[in-house]
Amino acid sequence: DANGHLDLYDQDWPETADAFNLIGYITAGATFYTNAPNISPVADGIYKTVNLDGYLANPVMAFIELDSGAGGQLYAIRKNAFTADLYYAVDNHNFAIIHPNTPSADMQVKLEDATIRLFLLGIG
């Protein structure tokens, strides 16, 4: 918050000895949406270009939420024209931070299943 206070909730506390490491935070230069827009492309297992230019010109980072009705489905998010093909499993709910291409504001997304939805939480 404005006072630099961070709240953390762990449903298993104190039974498990989980660690929380804050490695950075945003203080300016980003817009976060109360109602994150759905930016999901067609789910057909082929990379699709998702353009974020309508949200911010020349973005350097996009905060993405992935939501799925079931775990274990595969997705990939990468910078446009990046050649690595890295699939990840959606465990019902995941998050990603990506650097879109500049100045085009494009990123590529590949979804295995139509139940995976992507929401733009914020952009900077």
N, C-alpha and C positions, 0 to 999 in steps of 0.2 A: 504494500500500500504506500501512500505518500510518506509515511514515517519509516519506510524501510523494514516493515514487519512482515514476516512470512509465516503462515500457518501451515502445518503439516498434519495430515490425518493418516494413521495406519491402523486398520481394523484389527490387526493381530498384536498390537503393542500391549504390554511389554513381553509377551510370550516368546516372540522371535527376535533375534538380534540383527534386524535389518539395518543397513546403513543408508543415510541420505546425504548425498554430496551435492551441494549447490555449486555449479561450475560457472555460472554467469546468469545475468538477468538483463532485461531491457528496461531502460529508463527514459528513452526518447527515440524518435525517428521511426516508430512503428504504429500501425493502426490495428487494433483488435476489435472484432465484430461481436456484438451481443448475440445476434442471430447469424451464425456462420453460414455463408452461401454454399450450396451444394455445387461442387465443381467436378462431379463424377463423369468420366467419359463412358462410352459404350464398353461393356465388359465382354470382350471376345478373345482375350489372350494375345492381342496384338498391341504394340505401343501406339498410343494416341497422343497427339499434341494438345496440351491444355494451356490456353493463353490467359495470363493474369494481367494483361495491360489495362483492362477496364477497371482494375482496382487501384493500381499505382503504376505510373510510368517508371521504367528502369528499376524494378525491385531487386534488392540484394538477398532477401530471404522471405520465404513463405512458410507459415506455420500451418501444417495440415493435420486434420483429425481423420482417422480411418475408422469407420464403424461397420460392423458386419453382424449378421444374424447368427452366425456360427463361426467357431474357431477353425483354424487349419487351412483356410482358403488363402491362395497366394496372390501377391501383388508386387509391383515394382514401380518405384518413382525415381526418375533420374533427370538430370539436366539435359536439355534438348541436344541431340547429336552426340551424346556420350555413348560409348559403345559397350560398356559393361552391362551384362544382363543378370542382375542380382534380384532374385525372388525372395520375398519374405512371407512368413505366414501371419495372417491377421488373427490375433487371439481375441476376437470379439471387438476389441477396442485398442487402437494403437495411435501413435503420433509420429509425425515426421517433420523435420526442418530441412528445406531444400533451397538451394541457390538457383533461381531461374536464370535462363540466358538473358543477358542484357545486350542491347536495348530491347530485344523482342519480347521479353517477359514470358517466354515459353518454357514449359517443362514437359516431359514425357511420362505417361502413366500407362501401365499394363495391368489389367484386372482379370483374374481367372473366373470370377463369379459375379453375377449382377447384384448379389446382396451386399457387396462391398460398396460403401459410399464414402466419398471424400468431401470434407468440408474445409473451407478456408477460414481458419481461426483468426489469422492476422497476417499482415504483410508489412515489410519495412524496406 
